[in-house]
Amino acid sequence: MGNTLMDLVYVKEFHSEGELVVAICDAELLGKTLREGNTRFYIDPNFYGGRKVTISEALDLLEASTIANLIGEKIVNAAIKRNLVHKNAVIYIEGIPHAQVIKIY
């Protein structure tokens, strides 16, 4: 079964000086550590573990954000499909896609 906009992800919002920073991860990745070469990427519940929402809701928050940090196939692929992340901006750690978004106005 393919990913749907109803799949769940964790979203945490941070507000600072008029900026909205969002951290979004596929629900099943929260608390895991990815390793590849010298890279160790901990999907920290303190950073990513906000509330569980649908991918559709997460994409709406991503659109409204100024800075975003995404990890996981479901959220990164959905962000690419909605043209919020360019596929060439994605890196892979242990085969899991990761992207960062910074909007400059």
Buried (B, 14 or more C-beta within 10 A) or exposed (E): EEBEBEBBBBBBBBEEEEEBBBBBBBBBBBEBEBEEEEEEBEBBEEBBBBEEBBBEBBBEBBEEBBBBBBBBBBBBBBBBEBEBBEEEEBEEBEEBBBBEBEEEE
